[in-house]
Amino acid sequence: MELTQDKIDLISKIIKNDRKYPNNEDLYEDFFNETCKRSVSILNSIDSETTLEAYLKRVATTAIITVLKDSGRLRRNGTKYMSTKEVSLDEKVNNDYSSIAINYSDIKLPETPEDIVIQKEILEFVADTVKKINNEEPDKDYLHIYTLRYDKGMTQKEISEETGISQSEISKRLYRLMEKVRNVLE
């Protein structure tokens, strides 16, 4: 099956308008060949020009991603693809970042000095309560477990390995400790 010139021109236009085409112009022939290989069997069966163009856009995008992955210029990062092309330090230095807007609205800071004092007092109260509970039941090692979990940010598994207590027991003790602290706060 031969491609007509209008279909060749359409495929070429779609490839050149794809957002991954710039900086990868040297792979144009590969993009074109892969797109043709993927679409040649169905090209003549689509009657509508808009349907054909929409179909070819999807095929071309897939073909371009495939060629870029195969050439080592693109790699998968989580749910999306990112370029593996390195940018020189000179290019980074010459970029103008003045138009970039940074939004700080998501950061929650205490609004007043009184809020800071209240937060500090609450944390001190919780720490004192944990110490008191630990003194009442020293065999449970609540203070040590609390420190490892909330001050050092260790996981229950890591705490288990460090203390020699099973992970399920660490979980139970943390739950009981938080329950006791909650009862004191109420």
N, C-alpha and C positions, 0 to 999 in steps of 0.2 A: 504494500500500500504506500502510495506517495503522498507527501504533504503538499498542499497547494501553497502558493506564495503568500496568500493572505493569512493562512494559519501559521506559517513560519514567522511572518511579521508579528502576529499576535503573540505568539510564544516569546519571541525576542523582546517585545515591549513589556510583557508581564515580568520576565526575568529582570530586565533593567530597572523596573519600578519596585522590585522587591526590596525591603529594607535591609536585607543582608547582602545585597549585591555590591554596594559601595565598599571599596577597599579589597574586594575579591574579584575584580574585573578579569584578572588573569585566568580565572576558572570558568569564564563564560561558556566556552565550548562544552565543558563537562556539565555545567548546569543545563545547557540546551539539549545535549544528548540524553541526559537522565530524564528530563521532562518529556522529551519525545518518546523515549522508550516506555515511560509509564502511561502515556496518553494516546499513543498512535492507534491502539485497537478500538478506541471509543470515539475518536474525533469525528468521524463521518456519520455517526449515529445521532449526534446532537444537532437539532435543527435551529434552536434559538441561539442567536448571537450572544445575548447576555448570559444564558445558561452555560454556553461554551466558555465564555470568558471567566465566569465564576469557578467553573470546574478546573480550568487551566491554572487559575491563581492558586488553588489548593494543591494541585499536582506540582506546580513549579516550586511552591514553598517547601513541600516535602522533599522534592528533588534537591533543592539548594541545601537544605539541612543535611541530607544524606551525603552530598558531595563534600560539604564543609567538615562533617564528622570524619569521613573517610580520609580527608586530606590532613586531619589533625588540627584544623583551625577552629574547631568548635567542640565543646565537651558539655555533657549534661551535668547540671548542678541542681540537685533537688528536682523541682518540677519544671525548670526552664533550662535553656541552653545559654552558655556564655562563651565569648570568644577566648581563645587561648593565645591570641596575638598579644605580644608584649608591647607596651608603649614606652618609648625611651624617656628618660628623665627630662631631657630638653623639651619634649613635647608637653609634658606635664607642667613644667615651669612656665611655659609660654601661654597656658590656658588662662582665660579671664574668668574667675569664679564670682565676680561681683554681682552677677544677675541671679545667683542662687539664693533662694529665700529659705530660711530655717525657721521652723515652727516650734516654739517652746511651750505651746499651750498644753501638751500632754504631760508635762512635768509637774508633779504635785509637790509643791513646797508649802511649809507652814506659812500661813498668811501673816501672823503677828508673832512678836516675841512671846506672848502669853501661850500661843499654841505650842511653841518649842518647849517652853517650861512644862506644860501639861504632858506632852509626849515623853519628856525626860522623866517626869515623876511617875508616869505609868510604867515605863521600863524599869525604873528603880524598884517600884512596888512589886512587879512581877519577879525581878531578880531576888528581892528579899523573901518573897513568898516561896520561891523555889528552894532557897537556902533553908528556910524554916522547915519545909516539907522534907528536905534531905536530912536535916538533923533529927526529925521525928522517926524516920525510917532509913538509917544509914546503910543498911544492908542492900537497899534497892539502888544505891549509887545514882540517884536522880540528878544531882548537881553535875556530876561528870558527864552523864549521858546528855543532859540539856546543853552543856557547854559545847560538847562535840557536835551536836546537831544544829544548834541555833547560832553559836558564836563562830564555829569553824566551818559550818555548812556541809558537814559530812553526811553521807547517806546512811540509812539504817544498816546496810550491808557493811559499809566501812566501819561503822561503830561496832558492829558485831565482831569483825575481824580484830579490831584494836582491843576490845574489852574481853573477848573470849565468851561473850554471852550470845546466845542464839538470836538470830534476826527477829524471829517471832516474839521473843521475850523483850527485845529492845522496843519493838512496836507496841507491845502491851504496856511497858513502863512509860513510854512517851505519852500514850493515850491516857493512862491513869494520872500522870503528872499534870497534863493539860486539864483534865477533868477536875482535879483538886484545885488548881489555880483558878479555874472558872468558878468553882463553888465559893472560893474566898472572895472573888471579885463581886459576886452577886450578893 
